[in-house]
Every structure is written in structure tokens, then in C-alpha cells.
């Protein structure tokens, strides 16, 4: 009976290659099993978080709507501030370029 996972001892030169191959296969199986466990754990926790949030929204609809409204307002304010800040920088750059061109035309440099 030959078990392919156990190296044969009659070939000393090939022993290290076979042992390395067995080690790699075992390590791959361990990593795959750990990844499956981590994925299953993540799915369970995500499902639990989803059910908890659904239960909270069902039990507290007013608070949930108000919280969503406030979060939306904050996100909108942040986006508006970012757009205004970017536009202000673009406007300042445009004014600076205009004044520089005007200065060159008037030889004010």
C-alpha cells in the first residue's frame, strides 16, 4: 500500500522534495480551512448585524428616520463644503492668472 502523502524512505535525494510537497499541500489545506472558517464567521456576524439593525428600525421608526435625515444632512453639507472649497480654489487660481496676465500686458512686473 502506497500512501501518496507519506514520502518513501528508499530514495534519500527525493525525500526532501516529497516532504516539501506534502508540507505545501498540508499548508494549503490549513489555509483554505481557515479562510472558510473566517468567511463563515464574517457571514454570521454580518447576518446578526443586519437582523439587529432591522429589529431596531422596526422598534424605533421615528428615531431611525430622524437619524437617517441627520446623516443625510451631514453628508450633504460635507459635499457642499467640499465643492465650494474646490470652486473657491479654482476661482482664486483664475483670478491670480488673470492678474498675472494683466500685469504682463501693462508691464507691471
C-alpha positions as a printed NumPy array, in Angstrom:
array([[  0.   ,   0.   ,   0.   ],
       [  1.444,   3.284,  -1.099],
       [  0.133,   6.421,   0.554],
       [  0.998,   9.389,  -1.704],
       [  1.142,  11.779,   1.237],
       [  3.91 ,   9.809,   3.015],
       [  7.341,  10.033,   1.363],
       [  9.125,   6.775,   0.578],
       [ 12.348,   6.397,   2.56 ],
       [ 14.219,   4.379,  -0.066],
       [ 15.091,   7.482,  -2.103],
       [ 17.043,   9.875,   0.15 ],
       [ 17.615,  12.513,  -2.567],
       [ 13.939,  12.733,  -3.39 ],
       [ 12.86 ,  12.686,   0.264],
       [ 13.207,  16.442,   0.794],
       [ 11.283,  17.217,  -2.405],
       [  8.471,  14.866,  -1.423],
       [  8.431,  16.174,   2.151],
       [  8.234,  19.748,   0.86 ],
       [  5.39 ,  18.791,  -1.443],
       [  3.486,  17.13 ,   1.401],
       [  4.144,  20.15 ,   3.63 ],
       [  2.85 ,  22.546,   0.961],
       [ -0.331,  20.523,   0.391],
       [ -0.983,  20.374,   4.145],
       [ -0.362,  24.109,   4.497],
       [ -2.693,  24.861,   1.568],
       [ -5.428,  22.756,   3.157],
       [ -4.938,  24.528,   6.502],
       [ -5.095,  27.957,   4.895],
       [ -8.196,  27.024,   2.9  ],
       [ -9.909,  25.673,   6.018],
       [ -9.035,  28.819,   7.985],
       [-10.324,  31.014,   5.158],
       [-13.595,  29.062,   5.109],
       [-13.936,  29.469,   8.884],
       [-13.231,  33.215,   8.641],
       [-15.732,  33.629,   5.795],
       [-18.413,  31.71 ,   7.687],
       [-17.746,  33.772,  10.819],
       [-17.975,  37.006,   8.813],
       [-21.244,  35.932,   7.206],
       [-22.711,  35.052,  10.609],
       [-21.684,  38.388,  12.135],
       [-22.985,  40.35 ,   9.145],
       [-26.283,  38.5  ,   9.29 ],
       [-26.539,  39.18 ,  13.019],
       [-25.801,  42.893,  12.486],
       [-28.425,  43.059,   9.734],
       [-31.08 ,  41.457,  11.939],
       [-30.174,  43.706,  14.869],
       [-30.451,  46.85 ,  12.742],
       [-33.742,  45.677,  11.21 ],
       [-35.118,  44.983,  14.677],
       [-34.001,  48.439,  15.897],
       [-35.593,  50.207,  12.898],
       [-38.812,  48.24 ,  13.437],
       [-38.885,  49.064,  17.163],
       [-37.831,  52.744,  16.81 ],
       [-39.053,  54.071,  13.434],
       [-39.051,  57.775,  14.402],
       [-35.527,  57.714,  15.756],
       [-34.356,  55.779,  12.702],
       [-35.888,  58.251,  10.251],
       [-34.507,  61.217,  12.189],
       [-31.057,  59.596,  12.339],
       [-31.131,  58.945,   8.589],
       [-32.21 ,  62.526,   7.948],
       [-29.401,  63.945,  10.097],
       [-26.833,  61.636,   8.478],
       [-28.037,  62.762,   5.031],
       [-27.857,  66.41 ,   6.005],
       [-24.31 ,  65.993,   7.33 ],
       [-23.225,  64.151,   4.182],
       [-24.828,  66.846,   2.011],
       [-23.199,  69.634,   3.998],
       [-19.821,  67.933,   3.71 ],
       [-20.213,  67.518,  -0.047],
       [-21.371,  71.134,  -0.44 ],
       [-18.446,  72.4  ,   1.629],
       [-16.006,  70.311,  -0.406],
       [-17.449,  71.57 ,  -3.702],
       [-17.402,  75.192,  -2.51 ],
       [-13.833,  74.82 ,  -1.23 ],
       [-12.689,  73.357,  -4.554],
       [-14.549,  76.026,  -6.507],
       [-13.061,  78.772,  -4.316],
       [ -9.555,  77.472,  -5.019],
       [-10.313,  77.326,  -8.753],
       [-11.704,  80.862,  -8.639],
       [ -8.666,  82.141,  -6.737],
       [ -6.356,  80.489,  -9.281],
       [ -8.327,  82.049, -12.15 ],
       [ -8.121,  85.496, -10.583],
       [ -4.401,  85.066,  -9.962],
       [ -3.788,  84.039, -13.585],
       [ -5.901,  86.965, -14.857],
       [ -3.996,  89.481, -12.726],
       [ -0.662,  87.992, -13.801],
       [ -1.622,  88.324, -17.49 ],
       [ -2.9  ,  91.851, -16.906],
       [  0.349,  92.74 , -15.156],
       [  2.406,  91.378, -18.052],
       [  0.345,  93.359, -20.565],
       [  0.762,  96.552, -18.538],
       [  4.429,  95.802, -17.832],
       [  3.909,  95.985, -14.097],
       [  6.221,  93.109, -13.273]])
